[in-house]
Amino acid sequence: MRREERTVLPKPRNMILGALPDQERQRILAGAKLIDTPQRHIFSMPSHPFKYGYFPESGMISELVRLANGRAVDVSPLGIEGFLGLPVLLSDSTSTHECVMQITGSVWRVRAVELRRLLEECDVFHKLVHRYVHARYVQASQCCACNLMHSTNERLARWLLIALHHARADTFQITQEYLSEMIGANRSTITVLMGEFQRAGLLDYRRGVVRIKNRVRLAAAACECNTVITWAFNQVFIKPVVHL
């Protein structure tokens, strides 16, 4: 009898998918589609249901809170360490944020109804999602403290480091409009601070393209919040997940 061959998909860069045992990962990817997502692509809007969940494979996604005056602030940037569409996995598919691709990349897209089923059936996936939710809680708490207690230039340096991390390159496209949304500052303030960073030799910035010239000095100019948030997300993956 001829043995049935099973196609094994390559291991994704997404850290949640990558941390799963092969069987669970293959079940999720069997119903997934890898799609390219350009900058400013909109995944969801407030009060609209998530039809899909997304596992970023590259690039950076922002979850924006937009206020009545039209201004917005990025409350939860995420990349390959994360998942977009937590309401899908928490029994409420309604989006509360405006979710936008800020740095061009790609995502694994999975139907919401399929993800809910797999969450119940895949033990390790279920445990990782719970850990990830806790890391997002730490991120939200730290960002709240950061916005209240740290200076605008410290927060700008921190967010540039986040963008640098997700871009996986020293040069990336990012607009002053987005930078103002990232830290909740006026564009005029961003213009002044980017000029100061450029004169100090930390970066070059021309026509929406940032090139980081001195990562060490940029990190020294940033607040400590990235260290706390990075630690929280590392806890999702460094602890062993028992699966029998």
C-alpha positions in Angstrom: 0.0 0.0 0.0 1.3 3.4 -1.0 2.0 5.6 2.0 0.0 8.9 1.8 2.4 11.9 1.6 1.7 15.0 3.7 2.9 18.4 2.7 4.8 20.1 5.5 4.8 23.9 5.2 8.0 25.8 6.2 8.3 27.2 9.7 7.0 30.7 9.8 8.9 33.7 11.2 5.9 34.6 13.3 6.9 33.7 16.8 3.6 32.3 18.0 3.3 30.0 15.0 6.9 29.1 15.3 6.6 28.1 19.0 3.8 25.6 18.3 4.3 21.9 17.9 4.4 20.8 14.2 0.9 19.3 14.3 -0.8 22.4 15.7 1.1 24.7 13.4 0.2 22.7 10.3 -3.4 22.7 11.3 -3.5 26.5 11.5 -1.5 27.1 8.3 -3.7 24.6 6.4 -6.4 27.2 6.5 -4.1 30.2 6.3 -3.2 32.5 3.4 0.0 34.5 3.3 -0.8 38.0 1.9 1.4 41.0 1.2 0.3 44.1 3.1 1.4 47.6 1.9 1.9 50.5 4.2 -1.4 52.1 5.4 -3.4 48.9 4.6 -6.4 48.9 7.0 -7.2 45.6 8.7 -10.2 46.7 10.8 -12.1 49.7 12.0 -13.7 50.4 15.4 -17.1 48.7 15.9 -16.6 46.5 12.9 -16.2 42.7 13.3 -12.9 40.9 12.7 -13.6 38.4 9.9 -10.0 37.1 10.1 -7.1 36.9 12.5 -3.6 37.8 11.4 -0.1 36.5 12.3 2.4 39.0 11.1 5.3 37.5 9.2 7.1 40.8 8.6 6.5 44.5 8.9 4.7 46.3 11.7 1.0 46.8 12.5 -0.4 49.7 14.6 -3.6 49.6 16.7 -4.8 53.2 16.8 -7.2 54.8 19.2 -8.8 57.7 17.3 -10.4 60.5 19.4 -13.4 62.7 18.7 -11.1 65.5 17.5 -9.7 63.2 14.8 -6.3 62.8 16.4 -5.0 59.2 17.0 -2.4 57.5 19.1 -0.8 54.1 18.6 -1.6 52.0 21.7 -0.2 48.6 20.5 2.4 48.2 17.8 3.0 44.6 16.9 5.1 42.5 14.5 6.3 38.9 14.2 6.0 38.4 18.0 2.3 38.9 17.9 -1.2 38.3 16.6 -3.8 40.8 15.4 -7.4 40.1 16.2 -7.5 39.1 19.9 -11.2 39.8 20.1 -11.7 36.8 17.8 -10.1 34.6 20.4 -11.8 36.2 23.4 -15.4 35.5 22.3 -16.0 39.0 20.9 -15.1 39.6 17.3 -15.7 43.4 17.4 -12.7 45.6 16.8 -12.2 48.4 19.2 -9.2 50.0 17.4 -8.3 51.2 13.9 -5.7 48.6 12.8 -3.3 49.7 10.1 -0.1 48.4 8.5 2.6 51.0 9.3 5.7 49.2 7.9 5.1 47.2 4.7 5.3 43.4 5.3 3.2 40.2 5.1 0.7 38.4 7.3 -0.8 34.9 7.6 -4.6 35.4 7.4 -6.9 32.9 9.0 -10.7 32.9 9.1 -12.0 34.0 12.6 -14.4 31.0 12.9 -11.5 28.6 12.1 -9.3 30.3 14.8 -12.0 30.0 17.4 -12.3 26.3 16.7 -8.5 25.7 16.7 -8.1 27.6 20.0 -10.4 25.0 21.7 -8.7 22.0 20.0 -5.0 23.0 20.2 -3.7 22.9 23.7 -0.3 24.6 23.2 -1.9 27.3 21.0 -4.4 28.0 23.8 -1.7 28.4 26.4 0.4 30.6 24.2 -2.5 32.9 23.5 -3.1 33.3 27.3 0.5 34.3 27.7 0.4 36.7 24.8 -2.7 38.4 26.3 -0.8 38.9 29.5 2.2 40.4 27.6 -0.2 42.8 25.8 -1.6 43.8 29.2 2.0 44.7 30.4 2.6 46.6 27.1 -0.6 48.7 27.6 0.2 49.4 31.3 3.8 50.4 30.5 2.7 52.6 27.6 0.2 54.4 29.8 2.9 55.2 32.4 5.3 56.2 29.6 2.9 58.7 28.1 2.4 60.3 31.4 5.9 60.3 32.8 8.4 60.4 30.0 9.4 63.3 27.8 8.4 63.5 24.1 12.0 63.0 22.9 12.4 59.9 25.1 9.2 58.5 23.7 10.1 59.3 20.1 13.4 57.6 20.5 11.7 54.5 21.9 9.2 54.3 19.1 11.9 54.7 16.5 13.6 51.7 18.1 10.3 49.7 17.9 10.0 50.6 14.2 13.7 49.7 13.6 13.1 46.3 15.3 10.1 45.5 13.1 11.6 46.8 9.9 14.6 44.5 10.3 16.7 47.1 8.6 18.4 50.4 9.4 16.4 52.2 6.7 12.6 52.2 6.6 9.7 54.3 5.5 7.7 56.2 8.1 5.9 59.5 7.9 5.9 62.4 10.4 2.1 61.9 10.5 2.6 58.4 11.8 5.3 59.4 14.2 3.0 62.0 15.7 0.3 59.2 16.1 2.8 56.9 17.7 3.6 59.3 20.6 0.6 61.6 20.6 2.5 64.7 19.7 1.9 67.5 17.2 3.7 67.1 13.8 5.5 70.4 14.4 7.0 68.9 17.6 8.1 65.8 15.6 9.7 68.0 13.0 11.8 69.8 15.6 12.8 66.5 17.4 13.7 64.7 14.2 15.9 67.7 13.3 17.6 67.5 16.7 18.2 63.7 16.3 19.6 64.3 12.9 22.0 67.0 14.0 23.1 64.8 16.9 24.1 62.0 14.4 21.5 59.5 15.5 19.6 59.3 12.1 19.0 60.7 8.7 15.4 61.6 7.7 14.4 62.6 4.2 11.0 62.5 2.5 9.5 59.9 4.8 12.5 57.6 4.9 14.4 57.1 8.2 18.0 55.7 8.3 19.2 54.9 11.8 22.9 55.8 12.0 23.7 55.1 15.7 21.4 52.5 17.3 23.4 52.6 20.6 23.0 56.4 21.1 19.3 56.2 20.0 18.7 53.6 22.7 20.5 55.8 25.2 18.1 58.6 24.3 15.0 56.4 24.8 13.2 55.7 28.1 13.4 52.3 29.8 10.0 51.1 28.7 11.2 49.0 25.7 13.2 46.8 28.2 10.1 46.1 30.3 7.9 45.4 27.3 10.5 43.2 25.6 10.9 41.2 28.8 7.1 40.6 28.9 6.9 39.3 25.3 10.0 37.1 25.8 8.1 35.4 28.7 5.6 34.2 26.2 8.1 32.0 24.5 11.0 31.2 26.9 8.9 29.2 29.3 8.3 25.5 28.3 4.8 24.6 27.3 3.9 21.1 28.3 2.0 19.1 25.7 1.3 15.4 26.0 
